[in-house]
Amino acid sequence: MNSLSLQQQMKLQQKLSPAQIQVIRLLEVPGCELSQRVNEELQDNPALEEIPETDHIHEDEFSTSDSEEDYRNPLQNDDFNYDDYVQDDETPDYRFGSNPTQDETLSDIPISAGTSFGEYLKSQIYLTKMDKPDRHIAKFIVGNIDEDGYLRRSAEELSDDLAFREGLEVTPTKIESIIQQIQAFDPPGVGAKDLQECLLIQLRQKPHTPMTEDAIAILEKCFDEFSHRRADKVRQQLEMSEEDYRDALQEITHLNPKPGSAWTGTVYDRNQVTVIPDFIVDNVDGELIVQLNQDDIPELRVSREYSDMLEGYSQSSKADMTSRHKDAVRFIKQKLDAARWFIDAIKQRNETLLRTMKAIVLMQRDFFLDGEDSSLRPLVLQDIAKLTGYDSSTISRVSNSKYVQTQYGIFPLKHFFSEKMNTTSGEEVSTREIKQVLLELIKNEDKHEPLTDDQLAQKMNEKGYAIARRTIAKYRDLFNIPTARMRRDI
């Protein structure tokens, strides 16, 4: 007979507060999207309001510029105990979900000429039969697709990120099924993990013909031989005639190896997508002044009306509290808490961004003075983390999708980060400099006799850069430069 028993267990578990989750999310939002995010919050939360321009000189304890100590809590009344009406773990549901006004918009979304690649993909989510939770996951996945149209992160990694950032437990299997739906989006081939899958997705979306079937067989069974132009081995393995191979090859060469290039190669080049800098760095007589670009971000405060309303309820005794009054107290308190969380999250976001940018400017001072890439020092996330006292993951979130305006142009923050290597003389140089030298060698090579990886490594060593052949191959892949055999002009 089975017996029931109670067991006591102690374990240490880290749990993020709603305010911490809010800060993490806002850190990743670039300035061009923050204004929209603030406006959405103003619409969702009546306890949050924008400070009118005329009120700035009279602003008091409700302003975003005030400290926590100056905020007067209307619940500090001996005759009123909020805990009688709301549980400790009761927090507003909308704090953790996606924006309802976006998710509930089921109408077709017009695509303007300036639509970004990510926005275009997200607009297609609403044309599927996904339910609301799946749409939220799909938007998160689309946000991880790079500018070439590839999803280079595994389902397991995406599952972990959803759990950490969104508090959602989604299995890798579920994520894989949503990725498959995204791979049916336009442009064909989007959402693939690599070139082979990208080309196969495009072929499978074409009408089935003998040429497409042969092309699929080549990519599925002989991709390595095909990518190295070993035509004889491919034909021998697939028992394919030279004519059939030529037709299949023509089918493959008409595919797009970078589905996202339609946006990065045309829309951006025509200045139809404007980059709004998050930071502005000015050089004033040799002194570098760093400031946040906050022109479009409204100043916020907690609503006096809601605060006074809650204070009025706090004057009532518990005996006078009806069920309706209790519901009103719960609603008002949740909205006031959410407003304070959001205001504090914005303040902490701005402080973190500004401190991080100042550290980058300090480390890359020479570049901000002369604008030369050769002046960039080797710099990694850990260097800035050490200087600011933040975790390297925080620095990563700050530098992602953020831009800075300088007198020499607008640059992404990632432009200032690169690994370091030692030259043969022992000098530390940025890998960015090494990549530029490598690109120049390839650009100026004899196109009839292009340099092999071994030859490139030898020439780099002659220039003082101790670099191995496998590193040359890695950098080539990074810039999508084919091997010497495929670069040869016949």
ZAMARGU-4260 file (C-alpha; in steps of 0.2 Angstrom, whole numbers, plus 5000, padded with zeros to 4 digits):
<rodrens>
0) 5000/5000/5000 | 5007/5017/4995 | 5009/5030/5009 | 5009/5049/5007 | 5022/5059/5015
5) 5028/5077/5016 | 5046/5082/5012 | 5054/5098/5015 | 5067/5104/5002 | 5078/5120/5001
10) 5084/5127/4985 | 5091/5143/4979 | 5082/5150/4964 | 5084/5167/4955 | 5068/5176/4951
15) 5068/5192/4941 | 5056/5206/4948 | 5044/5214/4936 | 5054/5230/4937 | 5070/5220/4932
20) 5061/5212/4917 | 5056/5229/4912 | 5073/5236/4912 | 5081/5221/4902 | 5068/5224/4889
25) 5070/5242/4887 | 5089/5241/4886 | 5087/5232/4870 | 5075/5244/4862 | 5084/5257/4851
30) 5080/5275/4852 | 5069/5275/4836 | 5058/5262/4844 | 5058/5269/4862 | 5046/5284/4858
35) 5033/5271/4851 | 5035/5260/4866 | 5032/5275/4878 | 5017/5280/4868 | 5010/5263/4869
40) 5013/5263/4888 | 5004/5280/4889 | 4989/5272/4880 | 4989/5256/4891 | 4991/5264/4908
45) 4980/5279/4913 | 4991/5281/4929 | 5005/5286/4918 | 5005/5303/4909 | 5016/5315/4899
50) 5023/5331/4907 | 5016/5345/4896 | 5029/5358/4891 | 5021/5372/4901 | 5023/5361/4917
55) 5041/5358/4916 | 5046/5373/4927 | 5033/5368/4940 | 5037/5349/4940 | 5038/5341/4958
60) 5039/5324/4965 | 5030/5315/4951 | 5043/5319/4938 | 5054/5306/4930 | 5069/5317/4936
65) 5065/5315/4955 | 5072/5301/4966 | 5063/5287/4975 | 5065/5296/4992 | 5054/5311/4985
70) 5040/5300/4980 | 5026/5301/4993 | 5017/5284/4994 | 4998/5287/4997 | 4997/5269/5005
75) 5007/5274/5020 | 4991/5275/5031 | 4989/5266/5047 | 4971/5263/5044 | 4973/5256/5027
80) 4981/5239/5023 | 4983/5236/5004 | 4988/5218/5008 | 4970/5214/5013 | 4965/5217/4995
85) 4979/5211/4984 | 4990/5196/4985 | 5009/5198/4986 | 5012/5190/4969 | 4998/5199/4960
90) 5005/5209/4946 | 4997/5216/4931 | 4995/5203/4917 | 5000/5216/4903 | 5017/5218/4911
95) 5022/5201/4904 | 5012/5199/4888 | 5015/5207/4872 | 5006/5223/4867 | 4988/5219/4865
100) 4985/5233/4852 | 4997/5226/4841 | 4992/5208/4843 | 4974/5211/4840 | 4976/5221/4824
105) 4971/5208/4812 | 4969/5219/4797 | 4981/5219/4782 | 4996/5230/4785 | 5001/5241/4771
110) 5020/5240/4767 | 5028/5257/4762 | 5043/5259/4752 | 5053/5262/4768 | 5048/5246/4777
115) 5062/5237/4785 | 5066/5219/4782 | 5060/5214/4799 | 5044/5224/4798 | 5040/5216/4781
120) 5042/5199/4789 | 5032/5203/4804 | 5018/5209/4794 | 5016/5192/4786 | 5014/5184/4803
125) 4996/5191/4803 | 4992/5183/4787 | 4995/5166/4794 | 4983/5155/4805 | 4994/5157/4820
130) 4985/5160/4837 | 4990/5175/4848 | 5004/5166/4858 | 5011/5158/4842 | 5012/5176/4834
135) 5021/5182/4849 | 5034/5168/4847 | 5035/5171/4828 | 5039/5189/4831 | 5053/5185/4843
140) 5060/5173/4830 | 5059/5185/4816 | 5069/5197/4827 | 5083/5185/4827 | 5084/5184/4808
145) 5099/5193/4801 | 5100/5206/4787 | 5104/5192/4775 | 5088/5183/4779 | 5096/5169/4789
150) 5091/5162/4806 | 5108/5157/4813 | 5102/5152/4830 | 5096/5135/4835 | 5079/5131/4842
155) 5087/5127/4859 | 5095/5144/4860 | 5079/5153/4855 | 5069/5143/4869 | 5082/5148/4882
160) 5080/5166/4877 | 5062/5166/4877 | 5062/5159/4895 | 5074/5172/4901 | 5068/5188/4892
165) 5049/5184/4890 | 5046/5172/4905 | 5039/5160/4892 | 5042/5141/4892 | 5042/5136/4874
170) 5049/5119/4869 | 5062/5118/4854 | 5050/5107/4845 | 5037/5121/4846 | 5049/5134/4840
175) 5054/5122/4825 | 5036/5121/4819 | 5035/5140/4819 | 5051/5142/4810 | 5045/5131/4797
180) 5030/5142/4795 | 5041/5157/4794 | 5051/5149/4780 | 5036/5149/4769 | 5036/5168/4770
185) 5042/5180/4756 | 5056/5182/4751 | 5059/5163/4747 | 5073/5156/4758 | 5071/5167/4773
190) 5073/5159/4790 | 5086/5146/4784 | 5100/5141/4795 | 5113/5140/4782 | 5116/5142/4763
195) 5111/5124/4759 | 5094/5125/4768 | 5091/5142/4760 | 5093/5136/4742 | 5083/5120/4746
200) 5068/5130/4753 | 5068/5141/4737 | 5069/5126/4725 | 5055/5117/4735 | 5044/5132/4732
205) 5046/5131/4714 | 5035/5120/4702 | 5042/5102/4701 | 5051/5099/4685 | 5065/5088/4681
210) 5077/5102/4682 | 5072/5107/4700 | 5072/5089/4705 | 5090/5087/4699 | 5095/5103/4708
215) 5087/5097/4724 | 5096/5081/4723 | 5113/5090/4720 | 5110/5101/4735 | 5104/5087/4746
220) 5116/5073/4742 | 5132/5082/4735 | 5132/5100/4743 | 5150/5099/4748 | 5156/5093/4731
225) 5145/5105/4722 | 5151/5120/4733 | 5169/5116/4728 | 5165/5114/4710 | 5168/5096/4708
230) 5156/5093/4694 | 5163/5076/4689 | 5161/5069/4706 | 5143/5076/4707 | 5138/5068/4691
235) 5146/5052/4695 | 5138/5050/4712 | 5120/5055/4705 | 5123/5046/4688 | 5118/5062/4680
240) 5122/5067/4662 | 5132/5083/4658 | 5117/5091/4650 | 5106/5087/4665 | 5119/5094/4677
245) 5121/5110/4666 | 5102/5113/4667 | 5101/5110/4686 | 5116/5121/4688 | 5107/5135/4679
250) 5092/5132/4690 | 5103/5134/4706 | 5112/5150/4700 | 5096/5159/4698 | 5092/5157/4716
255) 5095/5170/4729 | 5109/5166/4742 | 5104/5181/4752 | 5085/5183/4753 | 5087/5199/4764
260) 5098/5207/4751 | 5083/5215/4742 | 5082/5226/4758 | 5100/5229/4762 | 5105/5232/4744
265) 5091/5243/4738 | 5081/5251/4752 | 5095/5256/4763 | 5106/5261/4748 | 5092/5273/4742
270) 5091/5281/4760 | 5073/5275/4761 | 5076/5269/4779 | 5083/5282/4791 | 5094/5277/4805
275) 5091/5288/4820 | 5106/5289/4832 | 5104/5284/4850 | 5119/5295/4855 | 5127/5311/4850
280) 5146/5313/4852 | 5152/5331/4850 | 5170/5337/4849 | 5171/5354/4858 | 5189/5360/4857
285) 5196/5343/4860 | 5184/5338/4873 | 5171/5324/4869 | 5154/5327/4875 | 5142/5312/4875
290) 5123/5314/4876 | 5108/5304/4873 | 5097/5308/4858 | 5080/5310/4868 | 5071/5323/4857
295) 5056/5312/4853 | 5055/5304/4870 | 5042/5312/4881 | 5045/5316/4899 | 5034/5305/4911
300) 5026/5307/4928 | 5014/5297/4939 | 4996/5304/4937 | 4991/5315/4952 | 4973/5311/4949
305) 4976/5292/4951 | 4987/5295/4966 | 4975/5307/4975 | 4961/5294/4971 | 4970/5280/4980
310) 4974/5292/4994 | 4956/5295/4996 | 4952/5277/4997 | 4966/5275/5010 | 4956/5287/5021
315) 4942/5275/5022 | 4941/5262/5036 | 4941/5243/5031 | 4923/5242/5037 | 4917/5254/5024
320) 4926/5245/5010 | 4914/5237/4998 | 4918/5223/4985 | 4918/5237/4972 | 4929/5248/4982
325) 4941/5234/4984 | 4942/5230/4965 | 4945/5249/4962 | 4959/5249/4975 | 4967/5234/4966
330) 4966/5242/4949 | 4972/5259/4954 | 4987/5251/4964 | 4992/5240/4950 | 4992/5255/4937
335) 5002/5266/4949 | 5015/5252/4952 | 5016/5249/4934 | 5019/5268/4930 | 5032/5269/4943
340) 5041/5253/4936 | 5041/5260/4919 | 5047/5277/4924 | 5061/5269/4934 | 5065/5257/4920
345) 5067/5272/4908 | 5078/5281/4920 | 5089/5266/4923 | 5090/5262/4904 | 5096/5280/4901
350) 5109/5279/4914 | 5115/5262/4908 | 5116/5268/4890 | 5125/5284/4894 | 5138/5276/4906
355) 5142/5263/4893 | 5143/5275/4879 | 5155/5286/4889 | 5166/5271/4892 | 5167/5267/4874
360) 5172/5285/4869 | 5185/5284/4883 | 5192/5268/4876 | 5191/5274/4857 | 5195/5292/4860
365) 5207/5293/4845 | 5194/5287/4833 | 5181/5300/4839 | 5195/5314/4837 | 5201/5309/4819
370) 5188/5297/4812 | 5201/5284/4806 | 5197/5266/4807 | 5215/5263/4810 | 5214/5272/4826
375) 5202/5260/4833 | 5209/5250/4848 | 5205/5231/4851 | 5190/5231/4862 | 5178/5217/4868
380) 5163/5218/4879 | 5172/5213/4895 | 5183/5228/4893 | 5168/5240/4894 | 5160/5229/4907
385) 5175/5231/4918 | 5175/5250/4916 | 5157/5252/4920 | 5154/5239/4933 | 5140/5231/4922
390) 5139/5213/4917 | 5145/5209/4899 | 5127/5203/4894 | 5121/5221/4899 | 5134/5229/4888
395) 5129/5217/4874 | 5111/5222/4875 | 5116/5241/4875 | 5127/5239/4860 | 5114/5229/4850
400) 5105/5239/4837 | 5111/5256/4844 | 5119/5270/4834 | 5130/5285/4838 | 5131/5301/4828
405) 5149/5309/4826 | 5156/5322/4816 | 5162/5309/4804 | 5146/5300/4802 | 5134/5288/4810
410) 5141/5272/4816 | 5133/5256/4825 | 5140/5253/4842 | 5147/5236/4836 | 5159/5246/4825
415) 5169/5250/4840 | 5171/5232/4846 | 5184/5219/4839 | 5196/5206/4846 | 5214/5209/4847
420) 5229/5200/4839 | 5248/5203/4841 | 5259/5207/4826 | 5276/5199/4823 | 5283/5214/4832
425) 5273/5211/4848 | 5261/5226/4845 | 5242/5223/4848 | 5231/5227/4834 | 5212/5226/4831
430) 5206/5211/4820 | 5196/5224/4811 | 5213/5231/4804 | 5218/5213/4799 | 5202/5210/4790
435) 5204/5226/4780 | 5222/5221/4775 | 5215/5204/4770 | 5201/5212/4759 | 5214/5223/4751
440) 5225/5208/4746 | 5210/5199/4739 | 5204/5215/4730 | 5221/5218/4721 | 5225/5200/4717
445) 5227/5193/4699 | 5209/5187/4695 | 5216/5174/4683 | 5227/5167/4697 | 5219/5171/4713
450) 5228/5169/4730 | 5225/5153/4739 | 5222/5153/4758 | 5240/5148/4761 | 5247/5161/4750
455) 5236/5174/4758 | 5242/5169/4775 | 5260/5170/4769 | 5257/5188/4762 | 5249/5193/4779
460) 5264/5186/4788 | 5275/5196/4777 | 5266/5212/4782 | 5268/5208/4800 | 5252/5200/4804
465) 5254/5182/4811 | 5239/5174/4805 | 5235/5156/4801 | 5228/5148/4786 | 5212/5143/4795
470) 5209/5161/4801 | 5210/5167/4783 | 5197/5154/4779 | 5186/5160/4794 | 5187/5178/4788
475) 5183/5173/4770 | 5167/5165/4776 | 5163/5180/4786 | 5164/5191/4771 | 5156/5178/4760
480) 5171/5177/4749 | 5173/5161/4740 | 5189/5150/4738 | 5203/5154/4726 | 5196/5141/4714
485) 5179/5150/4713 | 5186/5167/4712 | 5196/5163/4696 | 5191/5172/4680 | 5191/5160/4666
</rodrens>
